[in-house]
């Protein structure tokens, strides 16, 4: 008897439906034949499944097991097909009713003792199962919380093959997973706060604007001036993730094997890759494409400390994702797209030695080395960074000041109000940094005074059209923080100062 079990495989962050077909053939040499374009991890499941079935208390059929993974033109990856293969074998042998497998998606990696290990991409599989019309999802207990977020699908978390068999045989003792949608579950806990920051009011203000409008930032300053400290606190002033955003972030992290202990990721991501990271590590890629750091920072912050130390090709690869909000990885057999809507925060020293402009320390960098150092970040990439700020080293009296800075909660309230104005104006969860040129013309209307001011700025700074639009986007965000319906001259003036080159 042929038995079919439904499962899935991952292609990037998308789950593709897979059908596991098993037929037990009466032959003397009890073998296990698997076909269907399986990778090494799937091919090795034959021995894991055999041993897990035996150690779970079931008889291994003394027949040749013919297993087909359909469709045959999709490469099946990973060990999470163990459980559906085992269930299909038991159903073909009469241990399980085949009718129970028809509307159920099953996935999970088996240990030799029959216990289940967690898998990647549980949320993606749950979304696929609902879209394909399945009613039930059975997967490892550790993945049940993140999959339960999908409304309309009954999710069961099981800890072993035996428990899965009992569930499919109608056991009332396995209950479906419930999604915890309480406000307490959604509230992220940050260990850092802007109240820890001494001085640097100009930089804090710039980061508030960046958080409100989704603008990219470049901070330039000597070592020890607080660039990293400021960047690490940016997520604490971003609005809380919505349920849809949390699901999107969780899909990316889960497909990369980084699962949250609470099921869904409720904290804004903060990624800080080392400057030696490769192109694939930052942008995404690999033989079986995985999301890179810019996608792992989706709806959060990508912090690139010592930005000029990154490989030039890595920095240039950021240009398209920063503009489009997505990363496309092309391979011979498929093309994978990863979302990458994040705030880029770059940090760099003013020169190779880091002490340029400090009266108390001598700069040993030559003019030629300074030019080469700054030139590692190309003009087109700098054009895509809306806010350029200088972060000077603090004076002794500022360091010894015992008064706390403004707390993140207070700044976040202003950011949330500004985001609400943008959502009403632009529709959906969009931000000013993503306004199209047409939207800029419609929503940033300059009066005669502002028009004359921007003409003077354009002539003095010799700016490109892209930079001109970015100044208008930042000014629109400043106006939103100010609660103003229109952009005024003071909003434009503040936006312009964030475009002054502070590198060379």
WOBEL-V529875 format. One line per field, one symbol per residue. burial: 1 if it has 16 or more other ideal C-beta (glycine too) atoms within 10 Angstrom, else 0. Layout:
BEGIN
burial->???
END
This chain:
BEGIN
burial->001111111111111111011111000000010101010011001101111110110100101111111100011111111111111111111011010110011111110001110111111111111100010111111111111111001011110111111011000001001010000001000000111010110011111111111111111111001111111111111110100011111111111100110011111111111000100111111000111111111111111111110100011011001100101010000001111111111111111111110100001010000100110010001111111111111100000000001101001101100110110011000111111000110011010001001100100000100011111111111111100000110011011101100110
END
